[in-house]
Amino acid sequence: MSSWFKQFRYRLRRRPHFENATEQLKSLEGRYRTPEARLAIPFEYKGKGFFKSIKPMQSRDEITRFFSHIMELRPQCVVEIGTCHGGTLYMWCQAATPDALIVSIDLPEGEYGGGYPPERIPLYESFAQPGQRLKLLRGDSHTRETLEQLETALGGQKVDFLFIDGDHRYEGVRADFDSYSRLVRPGGIIALHDILERPAQPDLEVHRFWSELRQQYSTVEFIERAPDQRKIGLGLVRC
Ligand SMILES: C[S@@+](CC[C@H](N)C(=O)[O-])C[C@H]1O[C@@H](n2cnc3c(N)ncnc32)[C@H](O)[C@@H]1O
């Protein structure tokens, strides 16, 4: 069988899965009408093939409490580091203004989640509301190139909300904060995921950096016990 035919057959198979995904999102959005209610959607959605899940890698109770602060902010410009399955990206599109710019950065096959295959790009693009602009940057957040791509996308616009959920090592999260926090406007919000120590996973070191941030900024912590008793922790920094 020629490789062209294989590709063609493969695409034909993928298409119904994509259509199923967008139809399901539309139907869930019809059921859940407000942005607050739509927080449930990425947890409830169940797709097929490449579009199997958009489940956030978050504690539902923590992100629910945190989300009310983002709704209050109504960001016009959001930058996320760590797209992965697109769960939090979906949420930010709901919380942002109808004319917002939303940029999500992920390193293909990156640590702490593994990124996403290019086949998922159209699904993520479908998260944006009609007047919103959504830009997906696929690269290492620590490189100058990615930062420059982001600055081009922003075109001088200041960021209202920066979500840091990429590299979870101490040096990694610190580098993201140092490089990207200067793009956030005074009065904006920066949030870090995984602020609690996890003794079973010593390479997750966000907690070390978080304890430094707490000394320097006004912060709020969202820490709730999940049904499996795990606590992960989301930390908010006010700029
Ligand atoms: C925990 S997941 C993000 C989860 C997502 N925010 C959610 O809850 O829906 C972390 C993601 O960060 C990405 N990542 C890791 N290191 C990175 C880096 N240096 N630059 C960009 N992305 C990175 C990984 O590829 C992974 O997809």
The ligand as an SDF file (V2000), in Angstrom:
LIG
                    3D

 27 29  0  0  0  0  0  0  0  0999 V2000
    1.4750   19.6220   33.6730 C   0  0  0  0  0  0  0  0  0  0  0  0
    1.4500   19.7710   31.9270 S   0  0  0  0  0  0  0  0  0  0  0  0
    0.3720   21.1570   31.6580 C   0  0  0  0  0  0  0  0  0  0  0  0
   -1.0580   20.8560   32.0460 C   0  0  0  0  0  0  0  0  0  0  0  0
   -2.0850   21.8630   31.6190 C   0  0  0  0  0  0  0  0  0  0  0  0
   -1.7530   23.2140   32.0630 N   0  0  0  0  0  0  0  0  0  0  0  0
   -3.4430   21.4860   32.1780 C   0  0  0  0  0  0  0  0  0  0  0  0
   -3.6120   21.4020   33.3970 O   0  0  0  0  0  0  0  0  0  0  0  0
   -4.3710   21.2860   31.3610 O   0  0  0  0  0  0  0  0  0  0  0  0
    3.0410   20.3980   31.6140 C   0  0  0  0  0  0  0  0  0  0  0  0
    3.3520   20.6660   30.1530 C   0  0  0  0  0  0  0  0  0  0  0  0
    4.5120   21.5030   30.1160 O   0  0  0  0  0  0  0  0  0  0  0  0
    5.2690   21.1850   28.9840 C   0  0  0  0  0  0  0  0  0  0  0  0
    6.6550   21.6300   29.2060 N   0  0  0  0  0  0  0  0  0  0  0  0
    7.6010   21.0700   29.9820 C   0  0  0  0  0  0  0  0  0  0  0  0
    8.7610   21.7500   29.8900 N   0  0  0  0  0  0  0  0  0  0  0  0
    8.5250   22.7780   29.0370 C   0  0  0  0  0  0  0  0  0  0  0  0
    9.3250   23.8270   28.5130 C   0  0  0  0  0  0  0  0  0  0  0  0
   10.6130   23.9730   28.8730 N   0  0  0  0  0  0  0  0  0  0  0  0
    8.7600   24.6940   27.6400 N   0  0  0  0  0  0  0  0  0  0  0  0
    7.4610   24.5600   27.2650 C   0  0  0  0  0  0  0  0  0  0  0  0
    6.6590   23.5950   27.7330 N   0  0  0  0  0  0  0  0  0  0  0  0
    7.1700   22.7160   28.6090 C   0  0  0  0  0  0  0  0  0  0  0  0
    5.1250   19.6860   28.8270 C   0  0  0  0  0  0  0  0  0  0  0  0
    5.3280   19.3070   27.4780 O   0  0  0  0  0  0  0  0  0  0  0  0
    3.6970   19.4440   29.3270 C   0  0  0  0  0  0  0  0  0  0  0  0
    2.8180   19.3140   28.2360 O   0  0  0  0  0  0  0  0  0  0  0  0
  1  2  1  0
  2  3  1  0
  2 10  1  0
  3  4  1  0
  4  5  1  0
  5  6  1  0
  5  7  1  0
  7  8  2  0
  7  9  1  0
 10 11  1  0
 11 12  1  0
 11 26  1  0
 12 13  1  0
 13 14  1  0
 13 24  1  0
 14 15  1  0
 14 23  1  0
 15 16  2  0
 16 17  1  0
 17 18  1  0
 17 23  2  0
 18 19  1  0
 18 20  2  0
 20 21  1  0
 21 22  2  0
 22 23  1  0
 24 25  1  0
 24 26  1  0
 26 27  1  0
M  CHG  2   2   1   9  -1
M  END
$$$$
